[in-house]
Amino acid sequence: MTEQTPISTEEVSAERGASLVEYALLLALIAVVCIAAVTALGGTTAVPYSEVASTLG
């Protein structure tokens, strides 16, 4: 039977930091995709949004 060593707080902290970086990168990727989609569809959706704004306004 192999003996398992307890996980040190440094290892847990390093894993937590790595997870935080992964979530930050994922959030950045989602933001880039959203900005690209709004930029690509901006010209197409500008007219309908303007019509709605003028109707409400």
N, C-alpha and C positions, 0 to 999 in steps of 0.2 A: 504494500500500500504506500502510495507517495504522500508525503506531507505537504499540505498546502500552506503557503505563507499568507499572512493577512495582508490585505491591500493597505498601503500607506496613504495618508491624507494627501501626499504630494501626487501620487498616481491618480487619485480621484479628482484632484484639482486640475491636473493636466487633461484628463478626459473631459471634464466639464468645460474647460477652455476650448478644447477641440470641437465640442458640440456647439458651443456658442459661435465659433468661427464658421462652422458648416451652416448654421441657421442664418448667419449674416450674409454669407455668399448666396444662399438660396433666396433670401429676401431681395438681394441686389439683382439677381437674375430675373426674378418676377417683376421687379420695377422696370428693368430694361425692356422686357417683353411688353409690358403695359405701355410704356412710352412709345415703343416702336409701333404698336397697334394703333394708338391714338394718332400718331404722326401719319401713318399709312391711310387711316380711315378719316382723317380730319377733313380733307377736301370733300369727301363723299357725304359726310354727315353735317357739314357746315350749313347747307341750305335748309334741311329740315329743322335743325335747331333754331335757325334764324326765324323761320316761319312760326315755330311754336312760341318763340320769345316775343315776336311782334303781335301774335294773337293774344297772348297773356298780358302784354305790356301796356 
